Amino acid sequence: MTQIFQSRRLQEYCSCSLQSNRPLCRLNYFLWQVEDFDLTLVDLKAREHFSPEYLAMQPFHQVPVFESGDFRLYESRAIVRYIAEKYKDAGPNILGSTLEEKALVNQWVDVEAHQFNDFAFAPWSMEYYLSWMMKRPLNEALVAPLYEKLGYFLDVAEKHLSKTKYLAGNFFSMVDLNIAPSLLRVSVLQPELINDRKNVKQWYESITSRPAFKKMLEVDEGWRFPYGPFTNEEAQKLRTS
């Protein structure tokens, strides 16, 4: 593997909680074969993200934070875009080549950020986590409408993916990179959301079978991110308890 960045190490601060962006942090570097990087895990349970040192880097108490020498950046999608631009000659072009391709990538990145993540996946996944952590049943009144929103997003994706291989076109793009770790959790907690949609299932298998994604899972083996923190059987118990 080629070492791309030699003069200054890249540094990224990620969460060590089970509701974490840690897989996406690693996936960024593996995709562009960046070897010279460090990940510093921020313990949210210990409220390390409220420390004066951390607030000097991220005033909104959130992860991740990215550093390259004197340059600092936060917000995960901004970090992905920066790395994609910086190392565009060392890996795939995930931002699009033409003006139209770039516009479609930006459109789907916004769709993933809001229609999928903010309005459905994030609160849905968090409820599974809280029910597990607090040893209580799922709040079905909360989960049910979020499940429907996830289903609607995937219905839209199913129709769209009948025409293109990936969300933004026939090339692997930033939106596929961003959503892949989240879809892995969906596939464990509610696998029918993916398996019952032929085009979505084919797309999911394509983006999670890429070498960089496999390497991310190998490096984080034992951390149990994909299970969020469940096996499918454990998730089923939460739904029926």
N, C-alpha and C positions, 0 to 999 in steps of 0.2 A: 504494500500500500504506500502511495506517495505521501510524504509529509509536506503539507502545503505551507503552513505558517510556522516559521522558524524563529523570527526575531523577537516576537513577543507572544507569550502564551495567551490564549483566549480563556476567559473566565466567565462562568455562568452560575448564578445562584438559583437553585431550584428547590421545590418543596420536598421534604421527606415524608409528608403525610400520604395517606392512601388516596386522597383526592388530589393527585399531583400531576404537574406538567413535566415531570422528570423524563418520561419516555420521549416526549417531543424534543426536549433539550438534547438528549443523546442522538436522536434520529437525525437532527440537523447536521451534526458533525460527521456521522457515518455516511450520509448521502453524498457529501462533498469530499470524503476521505480526509477530513481534517483530524490529525492525530494529536497535535500539540494543544490540548485544551484541558481545563480542570472544571469539574462540577462541584460546587460547594452546596451541601444540603442545608436548607433552612428549616429548623424545627418549629413548625407553626404551633404545635401543642404547647411548646415552651415559650411561645410568643417572641421568638427571636426576631420576627419581622416587625416588632414594635421597638426594637432597641434603637438608641440614637445612631449607632453606626449604620444600621440597615436603613433607617429613615433618611439618612443623608444620601443614600443611593436611590431609594424608591419611596416617595412621600405618601403613597397610597397604601402602604403596608402589604403589598402583593408580590408574588413571584411570577415569572422569573425576572432577574436583572442580568444583563450581559455587559461584559467589559472587554475591551481590546486596547491595551495600553492605557491612554488617558481618555479613551472614548467609552461612554457608558450609554446603555439603551435599555428601556423596559417596554413591556407589552410583547407577548409571545409572537404575534403575527408580524410586528415590526421587526423583531429579531430575525425571524425566518426570512423576511424580505431582504434584510441587510446582508445576511450570510449568503443568500442566493445571488445577490448582486456581486458581492465581494469575490466569490469563488465560482463565478459563472463559467469560467474557462476550465474548471477542474471537475465538473460534474454536469448533471442534466440541467437544461434550461427550464425551470419550473415557473417562470414569470411570463412566458409567451414571447414570440419573435416579432409579430406584426402588431400594429396599433390595435387591431380588432382582437387578436389573441390576448393581448395584455388587458384589454377592457373586459373580456369574458372571464379571465382569471380574477380580476378585481371584483367583478359582479359575484362570482361564486364564493370568493373569500368572504364577502359581506354576508351572503346567504348562509354560509356555514357558521359564521360568527354569531348571527342573530337568530335566524329561523331555526337552525339546528341547535346550537350550543346554548345561547342565552335563554331562549324561550322554551326549551325542551330538555336537552341532554343534561346540562349542568344541574338544574334543580332535581331532575329525575334521579341521576346518579348520586347526588348528595343525599337524597332520602334513603337510598339503599345503604349508603355508608353510615348515616346516623342511626338507622334502625339496627344495624349490626353493632355499632359502637355502644349504643345505649341498651342493647339486648331487649329490644321491643319490636312488636310487629310493624310492618310497613304501614304508613298512613295511606290507605287505599284512596281516600278522597283526594289526596294530593297527587298520588302516582297516576291514577287513571287518566285524567286529562292530559298529563304530560306524555303518557304512553301514546295517546291519540295524536298528539302533536308530532311525536317522533314518527309515527306511522304515516302521517300526512307528508312530512318531509321526504320520507323514503318512497312514498307513492310518486311524488314529483320527480325524485331521482330515478325511479324505475322507468317512468315514461321517457325522461330525457336520455337515459343510458341505452335506450333502444336505438338511438341515433348516433351516439358517440361512445368511445371506449372509456373515457374519463369525464369528469364533470364539466371541465372547461373546454373539452374538445377531444381530439384523438391523441393527446400527449399528456403525460403525467405532469401535474402542475402543483402549485403551492396549496391549493385547496385539498387535493388528495393527500398530500403530506400532512396537513393540519388535522384532517378528520380521521386518519387511520387509527391512531391510538384510542380515540373515543369509540369508534366502531368495534374495536376489539372488545371493549367492555360491554357494548350492546350485545355482541355475539354470545357472551357468556351469561349475562343477566336475563336477556329475553331473546334467545337465538331466532325465534320465529320472525322477528322483525326483519331480519336479513334473509333467512333461509326461504321464506315464503315469497320472495321477490326475485325472480330469476336473474334479471339484469343487475340488480343490486348485489346479489350473491356473487355473481361473476366478477363484478368490479371490486368488491371487498376482497375476494380471494386474490385478485391481481395486485392490489396495492399492499396487501399484507404478506405477499410472497416475495417481495423485492429483497435483495440481499441486505440493504441497509436496515430494513425493518426486522429481518431475522436476526441480524447482529445485535440490534437493540434489545431484543428479547433474550438473547444468549447472555449479554452482559448483565442484564437485570434479573437473571434467573434466581429464584428464591425470594425475590422482593414481592412477588404476587400481584404486581400491578394488573395483569390481564384479568384477574379474578375480582378485583376491585372492592373488597378483599376476599371475594367468595369463589367457591366452585359453583357450577350451575346447580348442583344439588342443594348447597347451602342457600342460594338465592331462592330456590323453590320453597324451602322451609320458611323463609321470611314471608313469602307471599301467602302461605297457607296457615301460618301459625295464628 
